Amino acid sequence: MKKNTLLLLFCVFTINLTAQFHTLNIPKRSQPVVEKQRLGVTDITITYSSPKLRDRDVWNNTNVIPQQGKPIAWRAGADMNTTISFSTDVTLEGQTLAAGKYGFHIIPENDSYTLLFAHKNNQWGSYYLDIEKDVTLRVKVNPETCTKSEQLDFEFLNRTDNSLVIGLEWGEKRIPFKVEVDLNKTVIESFRNELRGINTYHWQAWNDAANWCLNHNTNLDEALKWINRSINGGYNGFAANKNLTNLSTKISILKKLNKNNEIEKVKKEAKELHTTANEANSFGIFLLRNGFYNDAFEYNNKKFKQFPDSWFLLLNRGLSNYFLNNTKDALKDVKQVIKVAPEHFHNRLNEIILEIKSGTYKL
């Protein structure tokens, strides 16, 4: 009896030893790859295993790539199904797909390809994919030729601010599909989320969010609230920071919203701030570029008197005179600038003099 018990324990112990897998890191035949790309604020991640051609005509070899879904779809790679994730909602070939992670499978159909995006994304290959129940979206695309690729890979192509093309490339064939995002919607939703975290304590974050909306002519009413937060801070004025940068942004937003009465108050606040010569130079140019020529002359004249060694403030005063049609005074200022400005600026300053005389100068 004891002998049989010992034998049983030995067998169990042996089975346990052989059932445990080792953890050696051995190179795989189809190496795993992770491709990442940001589109606007949308993160796209593709995870796949990359097989080699190995002298095979893979696109016509049904043992490598099943055709017409018979008996199964293709996993768009090797081993586990390829996955693709989007951190925001997107459109694929014009069809909407919600943010999330999807298994990516392909059905070749003669010379077109149906792409399947499956919410069930953790499968070994495509063997157990239920096309009727597991697939969220399917789109049909046509292939393209490409430079020969020995190993299957994915490329991000034709990138713009709000779109790109993802291309699966293997051999000399590419399977492309276009991804687009609603740039304004995704960026603004991202701002709203991020401004509730650590960024809430940084005036630069509120300013940059407002400035992005200004530059893209979108969400301007909320942008005005954000720039006020940059200037005035949060609860009880916490992290307030009134400066020429955020006041300039506010002026630009008010101008875009045609709130001209409010602009005068903000300009007055800005002109009263203590500045360095360089800060004054930037704001003086801002006033000129926005067509506030009287304000620009007053400000640049005042700042040049405060910083008489700053020749660029004298230049700004001259340009203010030019835009106020005081050509004689403008020429006088710019000629005076040449006497004190570094030599490498002289050619451009002489050009400005000619442009002032001919009335062709532009900022």
C-alpha positions as CSV (number, residue, x, y, z in Angstrom):
1,M,0.0,0.0,0.0
2,K,2.8,2.4,1.0
3,K,4.6,1.5,-2.2
4,N,1.6,2.3,-4.4
5,T,1.1,5.6,-2.5
6,L,4.7,6.6,-3.1
7,L,4.4,5.7,-6.8
8,L,1.3,7.8,-7.1
9,L,2.9,10.8,-5.4
10,F,6.0,10.4,-7.7
11,C,3.7,10.4,-10.8
12,V,1.8,13.5,-9.6
13,F,5.1,15.3,-8.8
14,T,6.5,14.4,-12.2
15,I,3.4,15.6,-14.0
16,N,3.5,18.9,-12.2
17,L,7.2,19.4,-13.2
18,T,6.5,18.7,-16.9
19,A,3.4,20.8,-16.9
20,Q,5.2,24.0,-15.9
21,F,6.4,26.1,-18.8
22,H,9.8,27.7,-18.8
23,T,10.3,31.4,-19.2
24,L,13.3,31.4,-21.7
25,N,13.1,34.3,-24.1
26,I,13.5,32.5,-27.5
27,P,13.2,34.4,-30.8
28,K,9.9,33.8,-32.5
29,R,9.5,32.9,-36.2
30,S,7.1,35.8,-36.6
31,Q,8.3,38.6,-34.3
32,P,5.8,40.7,-32.4
33,V,5.5,44.3,-33.4
34,V,3.8,47.4,-31.9
35,E,3.2,50.4,-34.2
36,K,2.1,53.7,-32.8
37,Q,1.0,56.9,-34.4
38,R,-0.8,60.0,-33.1
39,L,-3.4,61.7,-35.3
40,G,-4.3,65.1,-33.7
41,V,-4.8,63.9,-30.1
42,T,-5.9,60.4,-31.2
43,D,-3.5,57.6,-30.4
44,I,-3.5,54.7,-32.8
45,T,-1.8,51.5,-31.8
46,I,-1.4,48.4,-34.0
47,T,-0.1,45.1,-32.4
48,Y,0.7,42.2,-34.7
49,S,3.1,39.4,-35.4
50,S,5.1,39.9,-38.5
51,P,5.7,36.8,-40.8
52,K,8.3,36.7,-43.6
53,L,7.7,35.9,-47.3
54,R,10.3,33.1,-47.4
55,D,10.0,32.9,-51.2
56,R,6.3,32.3,-50.9
57,D,3.6,33.8,-53.2
58,V,1.6,34.6,-50.0
59,W,-1.2,36.5,-51.6
60,N,-2.1,33.5,-53.7
61,N,-1.2,30.8,-51.2
62,T,-4.4,29.7,-49.4
63,N,-2.3,28.0,-46.7
64,V,-1.0,31.5,-45.8
65,I,-3.9,33.8,-46.6
66,P,-7.3,32.1,-46.9
67,Q,-9.4,33.4,-49.8
68,Q,-13.0,34.7,-49.6
69,G,-13.3,33.7,-46.0
70,K,-13.0,30.0,-46.7
71,P,-12.7,28.4,-44.3
72,I,-11.8,31.5,-42.2
73,A,-10.8,35.1,-42.5
74,W,-7.1,36.0,-42.3
75,R,-5.7,37.3,-39.1
76,A,-3.7,40.1,-40.9
77,G,-0.4,38.8,-39.5
78,A,0.6,35.6,-37.6
79,D,-0.2,34.0,-34.2
80,M,-2.7,36.0,-32.2
81,N,-5.1,38.2,-34.2
82,T,-3.8,41.6,-35.2
83,T,-5.3,44.3,-33.0
84,I,-5.8,48.0,-33.7
85,S,-6.9,50.5,-31.1
86,F,-8.1,54.1,-31.3
87,S,-8.2,56.4,-28.2
88,T,-11.0,58.5,-29.7
89,D,-13.9,57.9,-32.1
90,V,-12.7,57.8,-35.7
91,T,-14.0,57.2,-39.2
92,L,-12.6,54.4,-41.4
93,E,-13.2,54.8,-45.1
94,G,-16.0,57.2,-44.1
95,Q,-17.7,54.9,-41.6
96,T,-17.8,55.7,-37.9
97,L,-16.0,53.5,-35.4
98,A,-16.1,54.2,-31.6
99,A,-12.9,54.5,-29.6
100,G,-11.6,51.1,-28.4
101,K,-9.4,48.1,-29.3
102,Y,-10.4,45.8,-32.2
103,G,-9.3,42.6,-33.6
104,F,-8.3,43.2,-37.3
105,H,-9.1,40.5,-39.9
106,I,-9.2,40.5,-43.6
107,I,-11.2,38.6,-46.2
108,P,-9.7,38.7,-49.7
109,E,-12.3,38.6,-52.4
110,N,-10.8,38.4,-55.9
111,D,-9.0,41.8,-56.1
112,S,-10.7,43.6,-53.3
113,Y,-10.4,43.1,-49.5
114,T,-13.0,43.3,-46.8
115,L,-11.5,44.6,-43.5
116,L,-13.2,43.4,-40.3
117,F,-12.9,45.2,-37.0
118,A,-14.0,42.9,-34.2
119,H,-14.9,44.0,-30.7
120,K,-13.8,40.5,-29.7
121,N,-10.1,41.3,-30.0
122,N,-8.3,38.5,-28.1
123,Q,-8.3,35.4,-30.4
124,W,-5.7,33.0,-31.7
125,G,-5.7,33.9,-35.3
126,S,-9.1,34.0,-37.0
127,Y,-10.1,30.4,-36.3
128,Y,-12.9,31.2,-33.8
129,L,-14.0,34.6,-35.2
130,D,-17.8,34.8,-35.4
131,I,-18.2,37.2,-38.3
132,E,-21.9,37.7,-37.5
133,K,-21.5,38.4,-33.8
134,D,-18.0,39.6,-33.2
135,V,-17.5,42.2,-35.9
136,T,-18.4,45.8,-35.3
137,L,-17.4,47.3,-38.6
138,R,-16.5,46.0,-42.1
139,V,-15.2,48.1,-45.0
140,K,-14.1,47.1,-48.5
141,V,-10.9,48.5,-50.1
142,N,-8.8,47.9,-53.1
143,P,-5.1,47.0,-53.0
144,E,-2.1,49.0,-54.2
145,T,1.4,48.1,-55.3
146,C,4.3,49.1,-53.1
147,T,8.0,48.5,-52.6
148,K,8.7,44.9,-51.8
149,S,8.6,44.1,-48.1
150,E,10.0,40.8,-46.9
151,Q,8.2,41.0,-43.6
152,L,4.6,42.0,-43.1
153,D,4.3,45.5,-41.6
154,F,2.0,48.4,-41.3
155,E,2.8,51.9,-42.5
156,F,1.2,55.3,-41.7
157,L,0.9,57.2,-44.9
158,N,-0.4,60.5,-46.4
159,R,-0.7,62.2,-43.0
160,T,-2.6,65.5,-42.6
161,D,-3.9,67.3,-39.5
162,N,-7.0,65.1,-39.3
163,S,-6.4,62.0,-41.5
164,L,-3.9,59.4,-42.5
165,V,-3.8,56.1,-44.4
166,I,-2.8,52.9,-42.7
167,G,-1.3,50.4,-45.1
168,L,-0.7,46.7,-44.4
169,E,2.3,45.9,-46.7
170,W,3.7,42.5,-47.5
171,G,5.5,41.5,-50.6
172,E,4.7,44.1,-53.3
173,K,1.1,44.6,-52.2
174,R,-0.4,47.2,-49.8
175,I,-3.9,47.0,-48.3
176,P,-4.7,50.7,-47.4
177,F,-7.6,52.2,-45.4
178,K,-8.1,55.8,-44.5
179,V,-8.6,57.0,-40.9
180,E,-10.1,60.4,-40.1
181,V,-10.8,62.2,-36.9
182,D,-13.0,65.2,-36.0
183,L,-10.0,67.3,-35.1
184,N,-11.9,70.1,-33.4
185,K,-14.2,67.8,-31.4
186,T,-11.4,65.4,-30.2
187,V,-8.9,68.2,-29.4
188,I,-11.5,70.2,-27.4
189,E,-12.7,67.2,-25.5
190,S,-9.1,66.4,-24.7
191,F,-8.6,69.9,-23.4
192,R,-11.6,69.8,-21.2
193,N,-10.4,66.6,-19.7
194,E,-6.7,67.6,-19.3
195,L,-7.6,71.0,-17.8
196,R,-9.2,69.3,-14.9
197,G,-5.9,67.6,-13.9
198,I,-2.5,69.0,-13.1
199,N,-2.7,71.4,-16.0
200,T,-5.4,73.4,-14.1
201,Y,-2.6,75.0,-12.1
202,H,-0.6,76.3,-15.2
203,W,-1.7,79.5,-16.9
204,Q,0.2,78.4,-20.0
205,A,-2.2,75.4,-20.4
206,W,-5.3,77.5,-20.3
207,N,-3.7,80.0,-22.7
208,D,-2.5,77.4,-25.2
209,A,-5.9,75.7,-25.2
210,A,-7.6,79.1,-25.9
211,N,-5.0,79.9,-28.5
212,W,-5.6,76.6,-30.3
213,C,-9.3,77.4,-30.6
214,L,-8.5,80.9,-31.8
215,N,-6.1,79.6,-34.5
216,H,-8.7,77.0,-35.7
217,N,-11.6,79.5,-35.4
218,T,-13.7,77.1,-33.2
219,N,-15.2,77.0,-29.7
220,L,-14.4,80.7,-29.2
221,D,-16.9,81.3,-26.4
222,E,-15.4,78.6,-24.3
223,A,-11.9,79.7,-25.3
224,L,-12.7,83.1,-23.8
225,K,-13.6,81.4,-20.5
226,W,-10.3,79.5,-20.7
227,I,-8.2,82.6,-21.3
228,N,-9.9,84.4,-18.4
229,R,-8.9,81.4,-16.3
230,S,-5.3,81.8,-17.5
231,I,-5.4,85.4,-16.4
232,N,-7.5,85.3,-13.3
233,G,-6.7,81.8,-11.9
234,G,-9.1,79.3,-10.3
235,Y,-10.8,79.4,-7.0
236,N,-9.9,82.5,-5.0
237,G,-7.6,83.5,-7.8
238,F,-5.3,80.5,-7.3
239,A,-2.5,80.3,-9.9
240,A,-3.5,83.6,-11.5
241,N,-1.0,85.1,-13.9
242,K,-1.8,88.2,-15.9
243,N,0.8,88.7,-18.5
244,L,1.2,90.0,-22.1
245,T,0.9,86.6,-23.6
246,N,-2.5,85.7,-22.2
247,L,-3.8,89.3,-22.5
248,S,-2.8,89.2,-26.2
249,T,-4.6,86.0,-26.7
250,K,-7.7,87.5,-25.0
251,I,-7.6,90.5,-27.2
252,S,-7.4,88.3,-30.3
253,I,-10.4,86.2,-29.2
254,L,-12.4,89.3,-28.4
255,K,-11.6,90.7,-31.8
256,K,-12.7,87.5,-33.5
257,L,-16.0,87.6,-31.4
258,N,-16.5,91.3,-32.4
259,K,-16.5,92.4,-28.7
260,N,-14.7,95.6,-29.5
261,N,-15.9,97.4,-26.3
262,E,-14.1,94.9,-24.1
263,I,-10.9,95.0,-26.2
264,E,-10.1,98.6,-25.0
265,K,-10.2,97.5,-21.4
266,V,-7.8,94.6,-22.0
267,K,-5.4,96.7,-24.1
268,K,-5.3,99.2,-21.2
269,E,-4.4,96.4,-18.8
270,A,-1.7,95.1,-21.1
271,K,-0.1,98.5,-21.6
272,E,0.1,99.1,-17.9
273,L,2.0,95.9,-17.1
274,H,5.7,96.0,-16.1
275,T,7.8,94.4,-18.9
276,T,11.3,93.7,-20.1
277,A,12.4,95.3,-23.4
278,N,11.9,92.0,-25.3
279,E,8.4,91.6,-23.9
280,A,7.6,95.1,-24.9
281,N,8.9,94.4,-28.4
282,S,6.6,91.4,-28.8
283,F,3.6,93.3,-27.6
284,G,4.4,96.3,-29.8
285,I,4.5,94.0,-32.8
286,F,1.3,92.3,-31.8
287,L,-0.5,95.7,-31.7
288,L,0.8,96.5,-35.2
289,R,-0.2,93.2,-36.7
290,N,-3.7,93.6,-35.3
291,G,-4.1,97.0,-36.8
292,F,-4.0,98.9,-33.5
293,Y,-1.7,101.6,-34.9
294,N,-2.4,104.4,-32.5
295,D,-2.0,102.1,-29.5
296,A,1.2,100.7,-31.1
297,F,2.7,104.2,-31.5
298,E,1.8,105.2,-28.0
299,Y,3.2,101.9,-26.5
300,N,6.4,101.7,-28.6
301,N,7.2,105.4,-28.0
302,K,6.7,104.9,-24.2
303,K,8.8,101.7,-24.1
304,F,11.6,103.2,-26.2
305,K,11.9,106.0,-23.7
306,Q,12.0,103.4,-21.0
307,F,14.6,101.3,-22.8
308,P,16.5,103.8,-25.0
309,D,19.2,101.3,-25.9
310,S,16.7,98.9,-27.4
311,W,16.9,99.8,-31.1
312,F,14.1,97.4,-32.0
313,L,11.6,99.5,-30.0
314,L,12.7,102.5,-32.1
315,L,12.1,100.5,-35.2
316,N,8.6,99.6,-33.9
317,R,7.9,103.3,-33.4
318,G,9.0,104.0,-36.9
319,L,6.7,101.3,-38.3
320,S,3.8,102.7,-36.2
321,N,4.4,106.1,-37.8
322,Y,4.4,104.4,-41.2
323,F,1.0,102.8,-40.7
324,L,-0.3,106.1,-39.3
325,N,0.8,107.7,-42.7
326,N,3.6,109.7,-41.0
327,T,6.1,108.8,-43.6
328,K,8.6,111.4,-42.8
329,D,8.8,110.4,-39.1
330,A,8.9,106.8,-40.0
331,L,11.9,107.3,-42.3
332,K,13.7,109.3,-39.6
333,D,13.2,106.6,-37.0
334,V,14.4,103.7,-39.3
335,K,17.5,105.7,-40.4
336,Q,18.3,106.3,-36.8
337,V,18.0,102.6,-36.2
338,I,20.6,101.8,-38.8
339,K,23.1,103.8,-36.8
340,V,22.8,101.5,-33.7
341,A,21.5,98.2,-34.9
342,P,23.9,95.2,-35.5
343,E,25.4,95.2,-39.0
344,H,23.8,92.0,-40.1
345,F,20.4,93.8,-39.9
346,H,21.4,96.7,-42.1
347,N,20.4,95.2,-45.5
348,R,16.9,94.5,-44.3
349,L,16.6,97.9,-42.7
350,N,17.7,99.6,-46.0
351,E,15.0,97.5,-47.7
352,I,12.4,98.7,-45.2
353,I,13.4,102.3,-46.0
354,L,12.8,101.7,-49.7
355,E,9.5,100.0,-48.9
356,I,8.3,102.9,-46.7
357,K,9.2,105.4,-49.5
358,S,7.2,103.3,-52.0
359,G,4.4,102.6,-49.6
360,T,4.8,98.8,-50.1
361,Y,6.0,97.8,-46.6
362,K,4.1,94.9,-45.0
363,L,4.5,93.2,-41.7
